[in-house]
Amino acid sequence: MMQIKLHNSKTRRKEPLMPLDPKNIRMYVCGPTVYDRAHLGNARAVVVFDSLFRLLREVYGAEHVTYARNFTDIDDKINAKSAETGRDIGQITEETIGWYLADMGALAALEPTAMPRATDYIAQMISMSEDLIAKGHAYAAEGHVLFDVNSCPDYGALSGRSVDDMIAGARVEVAPYKRDPMDFVLWKPSDAQTPGWPSPWGRGRPGWHIECSAMSYELFGHSFDIHGGGNDLLFPHHENEIAQSCCAHPEGSFAQIWMHNEMLQVEGKKMSKSLDNFFTVRDLLDRDIPGEVIRFVLLSTHYGKPMDWTEKKAQEAASTLHKWHELVQGVEPAVLDDTVLAHVANDLNTPGALARLHELAKAGDAAALLAAGQFLGLLGADETWWRPKEARGDAALRVEALIEARRQAKAARNFAAADAIRAQLSAAGVEVVDKPGGLSEAVITDALNPDLLG
């Protein structure tokens, strides 16, 4: 059996995965707060842990792996969205969950075994809060329940932060009912306009951190194998999770391995709405950038390193995948290549795995290429975007050529030429919509006049 090695954020080193029960590998990953579309940074975490899910299934057998990823469907951001739009909270969360699953499905992400929603586990959160109070690790004050960080000697060990750093990183709320500024909320009161549930401390709702502890315990018990998420969750969310879970269930060890993926940039800059380079997965899909291309780009950088999304990478990925699809047509997959499996088993070295796929393609080994691609979530049989452009019509081909010529003109700061091409497309019945990241979308209208495309 292939030995899997993973970087453990808790120990700060790469170590072998030693399952608590090889017949029941358990992985919990923090999922989205469902109030808006998932952006590309969210997608990176999904693809990273989907790759790990695929690896675990390959090594231990699909029937022996349970992957849980939650939906946070009670949160102040959702409440604010409801107040802003006048829409019911349930409508917002249900719609957003549907968007999320569709967009991640377009990236060939397998659905997790379990997708618990926070609102289905309120009773368990209340019970855990009561238990923490009874054990001296939490206290009630003014309708709140707060975790007492001074009752947990190991608090801060996961993130390795000093008290001053933790206070700064957590943007600590100073409140008179807190015993210590670092104490965090397990339960808080709700007013008449805010969702709430009855509790021993009055009508209220859970804090953010308690939900994952309650849900993972309900699904997996006090100890399980892997806990994952983006590195923005390392502190305070995961630090607080491990504190409250280990204090509530000292007989267990919570997660054996903690994994965190690094963040994402766009064209060398932090993704930000203020920089006009913020986009969702749906934005890319609507610009006809296939989900398979997005996945390829995300796999091209190791999860432990910052990733830079660029238009050039997307174009190169599309070109590579186009060639690979042509090569594997009519071929049955071979047994998975050992080198590909070894790369992924070595702390999810997906760039190394992709390099091996390039070697297989160069050698003309279509059957091995197909098996390896499918293992990585690529080269699916339902992918049709790669077929020859001529099959999509000569007019569409000419539109694409003009869009590319306009992009090059803009890159060369020849704005007069770019404007002339835009005017030509408009006259021919093609609307051009410029998007963040230097990309443009062409919308062919019913008034298309191919003769004006040149």
C-alpha positions as CSV (number, residue, x, y, z in Angstrom):
1,M,0.0,0.0,0.0
2,M,1.3,3.5,-0.9
3,Q,2.4,5.5,2.1
4,I,0.8,8.9,2.3
5,K,2.8,11.8,3.8
6,L,1.2,15.1,4.6
7,H,2.4,18.4,6.1
8,N,0.9,18.7,9.5
9,S,0.3,22.3,10.5
10,K,0.2,21.2,14.2
11,T,3.7,19.7,14.2
12,R,5.0,21.9,11.4
13,R,6.5,18.9,9.6
14,K,5.6,16.4,6.9
15,E,4.6,13.1,8.5
16,P,3.1,9.8,7.5
17,L,-0.7,9.4,7.7
18,M,-1.3,6.8,10.3
19,P,-5.1,6.2,10.2
20,L,-6.9,5.7,13.5
21,D,-8.9,3.1,11.7
22,P,-7.8,2.1,8.1
23,K,-11.3,0.9,7.4
24,N,-12.7,4.3,8.3
25,I,-10.6,7.2,7.3
26,R,-12.2,10.5,8.4
27,M,-11.6,14.0,7.0
28,Y,-13.3,17.2,8.0
29,V,-12.9,20.4,6.0
30,C,-14.3,23.8,6.8
31,G,-16.8,24.8,4.1
32,P,-18.3,28.1,3.0
33,T,-20.5,30.6,4.7
34,V,-23.4,30.7,2.2
35,Y,-24.4,34.2,1.4
36,D,-22.7,34.8,-2.0
37,R,-21.0,33.1,-4.9
38,A,-17.7,31.2,-4.2
39,H,-14.6,33.1,-5.4
40,L,-11.5,31.6,-6.9
41,G,-9.7,31.5,-3.5
42,N,-12.6,29.4,-2.1
43,A,-12.3,27.1,-5.1
44,R,-8.6,26.5,-4.4
45,A,-9.4,24.9,-1.0
46,V,-12.1,22.7,-2.6
47,V,-9.7,21.4,-5.3
48,V,-6.9,20.8,-2.8
49,F,-9.1,18.7,-0.5
50,D,-10.9,17.0,-3.4
51,S,-7.5,15.9,-4.6
52,L,-6.8,14.5,-1.1
53,F,-10.2,12.8,-1.1
54,R,-9.4,11.1,-4.4
55,L,-6.0,10.0,-3.1
56,L,-7.5,8.5,0.1
57,R,-10.1,6.7,-2.0
58,E,-7.5,5.3,-4.3
59,V,-5.2,4.1,-1.5
60,Y,-7.7,2.8,1.0
61,G,-10.8,2.2,-1.1
62,A,-13.8,4.5,-1.6
63,E,-15.9,2.6,0.9
64,H,-13.4,3.3,3.7
65,V,-13.2,7.1,3.4
66,T,-15.6,9.6,4.8
67,Y,-15.2,13.3,3.9
68,A,-17.3,15.9,5.6
69,R,-17.5,19.6,4.5
70,N,-19.9,21.8,6.3
71,F,-22.1,24.7,5.3
72,T,-22.3,27.7,7.7
73,D,-25.9,28.7,7.1
74,I,-26.2,30.9,10.3
75,D,-23.9,33.9,10.4
76,D,-24.0,37.7,10.7
77,K,-23.0,38.1,7.0
78,I,-26.1,36.1,6.0
79,N,-28.2,38.2,8.4
80,A,-26.8,41.4,6.8
81,K,-27.5,40.1,3.3
82,S,-31.1,39.4,4.3
83,A,-31.5,42.9,5.7
84,E,-29.9,44.4,2.6
85,T,-32.0,42.5,0.1
86,G,-35.2,42.0,2.1
87,R,-35.0,38.3,1.2
88,D,-35.6,35.4,3.7
89,I,-32.5,33.9,5.1
90,G,-33.5,30.4,4.1
91,Q,-34.0,31.5,0.5
92,I,-30.5,33.1,0.5
93,T,-28.7,30.1,2.0
94,E,-30.6,27.5,-0.2
95,E,-29.9,29.4,-3.3
96,T,-26.2,29.9,-2.4
97,I,-25.7,26.3,-1.6
98,G,-27.1,25.4,-5.0
99,W,-24.7,27.8,-6.7
100,Y,-21.8,26.5,-4.7
101,L,-22.4,22.8,-5.5
102,A,-22.9,23.6,-9.2
103,D,-19.8,25.7,-9.5
104,M,-17.6,23.2,-7.6
105,G,-19.1,20.4,-9.7
106,A,-18.0,22.3,-12.8
107,L,-14.4,22.0,-11.4
108,A,-14.9,18.2,-11.2
109,A,-14.9,18.3,-7.4
110,L,-16.6,15.2,-6.0
111,E,-19.3,15.8,-3.5
112,P,-18.2,15.0,0.0
113,T,-19.7,12.1,1.8
114,A,-21.5,14.4,4.3
115,M,-22.3,18.1,4.0
116,P,-23.8,19.1,7.4
117,R,-25.5,22.4,7.8
118,A,-25.0,24.4,11.0
119,T,-28.7,25.0,11.6
120,D,-29.3,21.2,11.8
121,Y,-26.9,20.9,14.8
122,I,-28.0,23.7,17.1
123,A,-29.0,21.2,19.8
124,Q,-25.5,19.7,19.7
125,M,-23.9,23.2,20.0
126,I,-26.0,24.0,23.0
127,S,-25.1,20.7,24.6
128,M,-21.4,21.2,24.0
129,S,-21.6,24.7,25.5
130,E,-23.3,23.4,28.6
131,D,-20.7,20.7,28.9
132,L,-17.9,23.2,28.7
133,I,-19.5,25.3,31.4
134,A,-19.9,22.2,33.6
135,K,-16.2,21.4,33.2
136,G,-15.0,24.9,34.0
137,H,-13.9,25.9,30.5
138,A,-16.7,28.3,29.7
139,Y,-19.0,30.7,31.5
140,A,-22.3,32.5,30.9
141,A,-22.5,36.3,31.0
142,E,-25.3,38.7,29.9
143,G,-26.9,36.1,27.6
144,H,-23.6,35.1,26.1
145,V,-21.6,31.9,26.7
146,L,-17.8,32.4,26.4
147,F,-14.9,30.0,26.2
148,D,-12.3,30.7,28.9
149,V,-9.0,30.6,27.1
150,N,-7.1,30.6,30.4
151,S,-8.6,27.2,31.2
152,C,-6.8,25.7,28.2
153,P,-3.0,25.6,28.8
154,D,-2.3,24.7,25.2
155,Y,-4.2,27.6,23.7
156,G,-2.2,29.0,20.8
157,A,-0.1,25.9,20.2
158,L,-1.7,25.2,16.8
159,S,-1.0,28.6,15.3
160,G,2.2,29.2,17.3
161,R,1.2,32.7,18.1
162,S,2.0,34.9,21.2
163,V,-0.9,36.4,23.2
164,D,-0.2,39.8,21.6
165,D,-0.2,38.4,18.1
166,M,-3.4,36.5,18.9
167,I,-5.2,39.6,20.2
168,A,-4.2,41.5,17.1
169,G,-5.0,38.7,14.7
170,A,-8.4,38.0,16.2
171,R,-9.4,41.7,16.2
172,V,-10.6,41.0,19.7
173,E,-13.9,42.5,20.8
174,V,-13.5,44.3,24.1
175,A,-16.6,43.6,26.2
176,P,-17.3,44.1,29.9
177,Y,-18.8,40.6,30.3
178,K,-15.5,39.0,29.2
179,R,-13.1,37.7,31.8
180,D,-10.2,38.0,29.3
181,P,-10.0,39.8,26.0
182,M,-9.2,36.5,24.2
183,D,-12.3,34.7,25.4
184,F,-14.5,33.9,22.5
185,V,-18.2,33.4,22.0
186,L,-19.9,30.1,22.0
187,W,-23.4,31.5,22.1
188,K,-24.8,35.0,21.8
189,P,-28.2,36.6,22.2
190,S,-30.5,37.4,19.2
191,D,-32.9,40.3,19.0
192,A,-36.4,40.1,17.5
193,Q,-35.1,40.7,13.9
194,T,-32.2,38.1,14.1
195,P,-32.6,34.3,13.8
196,G,-32.5,32.6,17.2
197,W,-33.2,29.4,19.1
198,P,-34.2,28.9,22.7
199,S,-31.4,28.0,25.1
200,P,-30.6,27.9,28.8
201,W,-29.2,31.5,28.3
202,G,-32.1,32.9,26.5
203,R,-33.0,33.1,22.8
204,G,-29.9,33.3,20.7
205,R,-27.6,31.7,18.1
206,P,-24.2,30.0,18.1
207,G,-20.9,31.6,17.6
208,W,-18.9,30.7,14.5
209,H,-16.3,28.3,16.0
210,I,-18.6,26.0,18.0
211,E,-20.4,24.7,14.9
212,C,-17.4,22.7,13.5
213,S,-16.6,21.2,16.8
214,A,-20.2,20.1,17.4
215,M,-20.6,18.7,13.9
216,S,-17.3,16.9,13.7
217,Y,-18.0,15.2,17.0
218,E,-21.5,14.2,16.0
219,L,-20.2,12.7,12.7
220,F,-16.7,11.4,13.7
221,G,-16.5,11.2,17.5
222,H,-13.8,12.8,19.6
223,S,-10.8,11.8,17.3
224,F,-10.5,11.6,13.6
225,D,-7.7,11.7,11.0
226,I,-7.5,15.0,9.0
227,H,-8.9,18.5,9.5
228,G,-8.4,21.0,6.6
229,G,-9.1,24.5,5.4
230,G,-7.4,27.6,4.1
231,N,-4.6,29.1,6.1
232,D,-6.8,32.1,6.9
233,L,-8.7,29.8,9.2
234,L,-5.6,28.7,11.2
235,F,-6.3,31.5,13.6
236,P,-8.6,32.1,15.2
237,H,-11.1,29.5,13.9
238,H,-9.0,26.4,14.0
239,E,-7.2,27.4,17.2
240,N,-10.6,27.9,18.9
241,E,-11.9,24.6,17.5
242,I,-9.1,22.6,18.9
243,A,-9.3,24.3,22.3
244,Q,-13.0,23.8,22.8
245,S,-13.1,20.3,21.4
246,C,-10.2,19.0,23.5
247,C,-11.6,20.6,26.6
248,A,-15.0,19.1,26.0
249,H,-13.6,15.7,25.1
250,P,-10.2,15.3,26.9
251,E,-10.4,11.6,26.2
252,G,-9.8,12.3,22.5
253,S,-7.2,14.1,20.5
254,F,-9.5,15.8,17.9
255,A,-7.7,15.9,14.5
256,Q,-4.5,13.9,14.1
257,I,-3.3,16.0,11.1
258,W,-4.1,19.6,10.3
259,M,-3.7,20.8,6.7
260,H,-3.9,24.4,5.4
261,N,-3.7,25.6,1.8
262,E,-2.1,28.9,1.0
263,M,-3.9,31.9,-0.5
264,L,-4.4,33.0,-4.0
265,Q,-3.4,36.0,-6.0
266,V,-4.4,37.4,-9.4
267,E,-1.7,38.6,-11.8
268,G,0.7,39.0,-8.9
269,K,-1.6,41.0,-6.7
270,K,-3.9,40.1,-3.8
271,M,-7.4,39.4,-5.1
272,S,-9.5,42.4,-4.0
273,K,-12.6,44.2,-5.2
274,S,-10.8,47.5,-4.7
275,L,-8.2,46.4,-7.2
276,D,-10.9,45.2,-9.7
277,N,-9.3,41.8,-9.9
278,F,-11.8,39.9,-7.7
279,F,-13.9,37.3,-9.5
280,T,-16.0,34.3,-8.7
281,V,-15.8,30.8,-10.2
282,R,-19.1,31.6,-12.0
283,D,-17.5,34.8,-13.5
284,L,-14.8,32.6,-15.1
285,L,-17.3,29.9,-16.3
286,D,-19.5,32.6,-17.8
287,R,-16.4,33.9,-19.7
288,D,-16.2,30.5,-21.3
289,I,-13.1,29.5,-19.2
290,P,-13.9,25.7,-18.7
291,G,-14.0,24.3,-15.2
292,E,-11.4,21.8,-16.3
293,V,-9.0,24.6,-17.2
294,I,-9.6,26.3,-13.9
295,R,-8.9,23.0,-12.1
296,F,-5.6,22.5,-14.1
297,V,-4.3,25.9,-13.1
298,L,-5.2,25.4,-9.5
299,L,-3.4,22.0,-9.5
300,S,-0.3,23.5,-11.1
301,T,0.9,25.1,-7.8
302,H,1.6,23.1,-4.7
303,Y,-1.2,23.8,-2.1
304,G,1.4,24.9,0.5
305,K,2.6,27.8,-1.7
306,P,0.8,31.0,-2.7
307,M,-0.8,30.6,-6.1
308,D,-1.0,33.3,-8.8
309,W,-3.8,33.1,-11.3
310,T,-2.9,34.6,-14.6
311,E,-4.6,34.8,-18.0
312,K,-1.4,33.2,-19.5
313,K,-1.7,30.2,-17.2
314,A,-5.3,29.7,-18.2
315,Q,-4.4,29.9,-21.9
316,E,-1.5,27.5,-21.5
317,A,-3.7,25.1,-19.6
318,A,-6.4,25.1,-22.2
319,S,-3.8,24.4,-24.9
320,T,-2.4,21.5,-23.0
321,L,-5.7,20.0,-22.2
322,H,-6.9,20.3,-25.8
323,K,-3.9,18.2,-27.0
324,W,-4.4,15.7,-24.2
325,H,-8.1,15.3,-25.0
326,E,-7.3,14.6,-28.7
327,L,-4.7,12.0,-27.7
328,V,-7.0,10.0,-25.4
329,Q,-10.0,9.8,-27.7
330,G,-11.4,6.3,-28.0
331,V,-8.9,4.9,-25.4
332,E,-9.7,2.9,-22.3
333,P,-7.8,4.0,-19.2
334,A,-4.9,1.9,-18.0
335,V,-3.9,1.1,-14.4
336,L,-3.0,4.3,-12.6
337,D,0.7,5.2,-13.1
338,D,2.8,4.6,-10.0
339,T,4.8,7.8,-10.4
340,V,1.6,9.9,-10.5
341,L,0.3,8.2,-7.4
342,A,3.6,8.7,-5.6
343,H,3.7,12.4,-6.4
344,V,0.2,13.0,-5.0
345,A,0.9,10.7,-2.0
346,N,3.9,13.0,-1.2
347,D,2.0,15.8,0.4
348,L,-0.3,16.4,-2.6
349,N,2.5,17.2,-5.0
350,T,0.1,17.9,-7.9
351,P,2.6,19.9,-9.9
352,G,4.9,16.9,-9.9
353,A,1.9,14.7,-11.0
354,L,1.1,17.1,-13.9
355,A,4.7,17.0,-15.0
356,R,4.4,13.2,-15.2
357,L,1.3,13.6,-17.3
358,H,3.3,15.7,-19.7
359,E,5.8,12.9,-20.0
360,L,3.1,10.3,-20.6
361,A,1.6,12.5,-23.3
362,K,5.0,13.1,-25.0
363,A,5.6,9.3,-25.0
364,G,2.1,8.8,-26.6
365,D,0.9,6.6,-23.7
366,A,-2.7,7.6,-24.1
367,A,-4.1,4.9,-21.8
368,A,-1.8,5.9,-18.9
369,L,-2.5,9.6,-19.6
370,L,-6.2,9.1,-19.4
371,A,-6.0,7.1,-16.1
372,A,-3.8,9.7,-14.5
373,G,-5.9,12.6,-15.8
374,Q,-9.1,11.1,-14.4
375,F,-7.4,10.5,-11.0
376,L,-6.6,14.2,-10.9
377,G,-10.1,15.2,-12.0
378,L,-9.1,16.0,-15.6
379,L,-10.0,14.5,-19.0
380,G,-13.6,13.7,-18.1
381,A,-15.6,12.0,-20.8
382,D,-18.3,14.8,-20.6
383,E,-15.8,17.6,-21.5
384,T,-16.6,18.9,-25.0
385,W,-15.1,22.4,-24.8
386,W,-11.8,21.3,-26.3
387,R,-13.2,20.1,-29.7
388,P,-11.8,21.8,-32.8
389,K,-12.9,25.4,-33.0
390,E,-14.0,24.9,-36.6
391,A,-16.8,22.7,-35.3
392,R,-18.2,25.8,-33.5
393,G,-18.5,27.8,-36.7
394,D,-16.3,30.1,-38.7
395,A,-18.0,33.2,-37.2
396,A,-17.2,32.2,-33.7
397,L,-13.6,31.5,-34.7
398,R,-13.3,35.0,-36.2
399,V,-14.8,36.6,-33.1
400,E,-12.2,34.8,-30.9
401,A,-9.4,36.0,-33.2
402,L,-10.6,39.6,-32.9
403,I,-10.9,39.4,-29.1
404,E,-7.4,38.1,-28.9
405,A,-6.1,40.8,-31.2
406,R,-7.8,43.4,-29.1
407,R,-6.3,41.9,-25.9
408,Q,-2.8,42.1,-27.5
409,A,-3.4,45.7,-28.6
410,K,-4.4,46.7,-25.0
411,A,-1.4,44.9,-23.6
412,A,0.8,47.0,-26.0
413,R,-1.1,50.1,-24.9
414,N,-2.3,50.6,-28.5
415,F,-5.7,51.8,-27.3
416,A,-6.7,53.2,-30.6
417,A,-6.4,49.8,-32.3
418,A,-8.2,48.2,-29.4
419,D,-11.1,50.6,-29.7
420,A,-11.3,50.1,-33.5
421,I,-11.6,46.3,-33.0
422,R,-14.3,46.8,-30.4
423,A,-16.2,49.1,-32.8
424,Q,-15.8,46.4,-35.5
425,L,-17.2,43.7,-33.3
426,S,-20.1,46.0,-32.2
427,A,-21.0,46.8,-35.7
428,A,-21.0,43.1,-36.5
429,G,-23.4,42.4,-33.6
430,V,-21.0,41.3,-31.0
431,E,-21.1,42.9,-27.5
432,V,-17.7,43.0,-25.7
433,V,-17.8,43.0,-21.9
434,D,-14.5,43.7,-20.2
435,K,-13.9,41.7,-17.0
436,P,-11.4,41.8,-14.1
437,G,-8.0,40.3,-14.7
438,G,-7.7,41.7,-18.2
439,L,-10.1,39.2,-19.7
440,S,-13.0,40.0,-22.1
441,E,-16.2,38.3,-22.8
442,A,-17.8,38.3,-26.3
443,V,-21.6,38.0,-26.5
444,I,-22.8,37.2,-30.0
445,T,-26.3,38.7,-30.4
446,D,-29.1,37.7,-32.8
447,A,-28.1,40.6,-35.0
448,L,-24.7,39.0,-35.9
449,N,-23.4,40.0,-39.3
450,P,-20.5,37.7,-40.1
451,D,-19.5,39.8,-43.2
452,L,-18.4,42.6,-40.9
453,L,-16.0,40.3,-38.9
454,G,-13.3,40.5,-41.6
